[in-house]
Amino acid sequence: MRLLAKIVGGLMLMLPLASPAQRQMENLTRGIVAVKQADGSVFVSWRVFGTDPDDIAFNLYRRANDSAPVKVNRVPIAEFSNFIDYNADTKAVLSYFLRPIVDGQELPPTKPARAWETNYLEIPIQPIEGYRPGDASIADLDGDGEYDIVLHQVSRGQDNSFAGITGTPILDAYKLDGTHLWRIDLGINIREGQHYTQFMVYDLDGDGRAEVACKTADGTRDGRGKVIGDPTRDWRNKDRNSQRYGRILDGPEYFTIFDGLTGAELVTVDYVPSRYPIDGWGGIGGNGGNDSYGNRCDRFLACIAYLDGKRPSVVMCRGVYGRSVLAAWDWRNGKLTQRWVFDSGISYPPFADASPFSGMGGHALSVADVDFDGRDEIVYQAMTVDDNGKGLYSTGRRHGDALHISDFYPDRPGLELFLITENEDDTVRFQTPGVGVHDARTGKPIWTHSPGVDVGSGLMADIDPRHPGAEAWGGPGGLRNSRGEDIGPKPRSTGWAIWWDDDVLRELLSGSSVMKWNWEQGREERIFSTGGPGFGGGGGAGPRIAADMLGDWREELLMTAPGGAALRLYTTTIPTPHKFYTLMHDPQYRLSIAWQNVAYNKPPHTSFFFGHGMNKPPRPNIRLIGNGESIRLRD
């Protein structure tokens, strides 16, 4: 017979038996979200953990004002992770908590959650004159089992191809109640723009609290006011007549790990690689050009990957159009060590001697265990780097602006990689397919189309239940099935997919609206709108982040509130009959949230097929660390 124990604090595991390949992941709370409805009911949903026993059930309790708690369900809730309370007095201050049930035993209560008056939580922030909220990331910064927000505040950002002096990038940390934890000012020697500041927020050392990692420079000020490097140096080019105007092409470059709770600098080292030679970053990606004014040398990406299968590493990346360098770092036991460096090498026009891994980068990346050895690979657009820092394969598809990876076709083994490609100017001669799907383990094409066509956007998700697996669209033609066949009209939206309504098909984001694809009529139909501006990363309009942040397995939208003095966290209130563990306990999805703020933001995907006709999601091989509400089972 199993013995049960409720874990409320400390560093805890969540599975009966520990496996050598278990990954460290966050021990979260149940993330209860309760929303008062117009009909007088209250919609309540909560997390199921990836390590919960299969037969777990819940009792849900309500407290009105200061009265004693009342159980609202007649029988244990076992088939769902959401509930509609029709008997609440919605004029009262309501809060809800759960008591998990395992083997017929009711366990201690979870943290209570106060009911929202609307379907969003207003999170006040400290606005900065001349700035606007940009991309955000989430992690548990203080070890309480709840997600906190790191917000990139943006001022006068510039694309790398344009000259000009920008504002200084600022990172702010907030709790969901608006408590401001710290502010990091990256300073005048870090240029603002989508391609410059990629910040990783993750528990790198397994102490139950996340760290923040990013590129820094002379004058960066940490969350406690300490200045990194020489505060007197200004390395910006001030020559208005130069293509280099406003760029930082001299001076030291640093890589810093910050404490997630305080924002304090923990360690700073030289950034790897350096920018030099500045004209050594061109290649066959994009238009096949090169430059010496700082465009291609300052294209950055970043991610988190479990390169040893157990603990996370941070990977900082530079270069996409030609030379691409990835540097993997481990922050463990108070020491920062370099694990490996991958460098595709320098080449010059006409790039005849370029490595097959050069020119394959994009403005996004992904992380997945493509060869199912328990260790992650970095999918760097059209090429993939193995967990040991060696090139695994190059598809030859060159630079593109979007990629998506998941088990999109469950009737074939392994994962699939969807790519789009820029074909412009000198690179049209390669006749590279504009769109295609590849085997993610080998890079071999499954289907491609539109050789030599410049395709700017594309998306892959299961939106039509009539066809097995996911559908893909982008470039010429319509919606395409698993054989690449045109099966009819396609959505106009190509930027983002989200799980929002009651089924397992994915919805789309169009502006500020969640759209459902009507596969019978061949059109998008609005099912929800925030009433605000549309999607766009890097400080533009739209969600700061979209992720499974609270409640059941469906995703939330973190938006900027009108006026810019607050954020709004929107959640769905549509009941669903499907009970899945939180997507944040699928390792690939969780890492997708970590890299979502990078350059051209892209939606997260799971490591397993999630869609019509899906099987039960596989149990993740993880162990949970931190002060959450996991259940520990002992035989």
Stockholm file with secondary structure:
# STOCKHOLM 1.0

chainA/1-635         MRLLAKIVGGLMLMLPLASPAQRQMENLTRGIVAVKQADGSVFVSWRVFGTDPDDIAFNLYRRANDSAPVKVNRVPIAEFSNFIDYNADTKAVLSYFLRPIVDGQELPPTKPARAWETNYLEIPIQPIEGYRPGDASIADLDGDGEYDIVLHQVSRGQDNSFAGITGTPILDAYKLDGTHLWRIDLGINIREGQHYTQFMVYDLDGDGRAEVACKTADGTRDGRGKVIGDPTRDWRNKDRNSQRYGRILDGPEYFTIFDGLTGAELVTVDYVPSRYPIDGWGGIGGNGGNDSYGNRCDRFLACIAYLDGKRPSVVMCRGVYGRSVLAAWDWRNGKLTQRWVFDSGISYPPFADASPFSGMGGHALSVADVDFDGRDEIVYQAMTVDDNGKGLYSTGRRHGDALHISDFYPDRPGLELFLITENEDDTVRFQTPGVGVHDARTGKPIWTHSPGVDVGSGLMADIDPRHPGAEAWGGPGGLRNSRGEDIGPKPRSTGWAIWWDDDVLRELLSGSSVMKWNWEQGREERIFSTGGPGFGGGGGAGPRIAADMLGDWREELLMTAPGGAALRLYTTTIPTPHKFYTLMHDPQYRLSIAWQNVAYNKPPHTSFFFGHGMNKPPRPNIRLIGNGESIRLRD
#=GR chainA/1-635 SS CCEEEECCSSSCCCSSSCCTTCEEEECCCCCCEEEECTTSCEEEECCCCTTSCTTCEEEEEEEETTSCCEECCSSCBCSCSEEEESSCCTTSCEEEEEEEEETTEECCCCCCEECBSSSEEEEECCCCTTCEEEEEEEECSSSSSSCEEEEEEECSCCCTTSCCCCCCCEEEEECTTCCEEEEEECCTTSCCSTTTCCCEEECSSSSSSCEEEEEECTTCBCTTSCBCSCTTCCCBCCCTTSTTTTCBCSSCCEEEEEETTTCCEEEEEECSSCCCSTTCCCCSSTTSCCCSSSSGGGCEEEEEECTTSSSCEEEEEECSSSCCEEEEEEEETTEEEEEEEEECCCCCTTCTTCCTTTTCCCSCCEEECTTCSSSCEEEETTEEECTTSSEEEECSCCCCSCEEEECCCTTSSSCEEEEECCCCGGGGGGCCEEEEEEETTTCCEEEEEEETCCCCCCEEECCCTTSSSCEEECSSSSEECTTCCEEECCCSCCSCEECCSSSSSCEEEETTEEEEEETTTTEEEEEEECSSCCCCSTTSSSCSEEECCSSSSSCEEEEECTTSSEEEEECCCCCCSCCCCCGGGSHHHHHHHHHTTSSSCCCCCCSSCCSTTCCCCCCCCEEEESSSCCEEEEC
#=GC SS_cons         CCEEEECCSSSCCCSSSCCTTCEEEECCCCCCEEEECTTSCEEEECCCCTTSCTTCEEEEEEEETTSCCEECCSSCBCSCSEEEESSCCTTSCEEEEEEEEETTEECCCCCCEECBSSSEEEEECCCCTTCEEEEEEEECSSSSSSCEEEEEEECSCCCTTSCCCCCCCEEEEECTTCCEEEEEECCTTSCCSTTTCCCEEECSSSSSSCEEEEEECTTCBCTTSCBCSCTTCCCBCCCTTSTTTTCBCSSCCEEEEEETTTCCEEEEEECSSCCCSTTCCCCSSTTSCCCSSSSGGGCEEEEEECTTSSSCEEEEEECSSSCCEEEEEEEETTEEEEEEEEECCCCCTTCTTCCTTTTCCCSCCEEECTTCSSSCEEEETTEEECTTSSEEEECSCCCCSCEEEECCCTTSSSCEEEEECCCCGGGGGGCCEEEEEEETTTCCEEEEEEETCCCCCCEEECCCTTSSSCEEECSSSSEECTTCCEEECCCSCCSCEECCSSSSSCEEEETTEEEEEETTTTEEEEEEECSSCCCCSTTSSSCSEEECCSSSSSCEEEEECTTSSEEEEECCCCCCSCCCCCGGGSHHHHHHHHHTTSSSCCCCCCSSCCSTTCCCCCCCCEEEESSSCCEEEEC
//
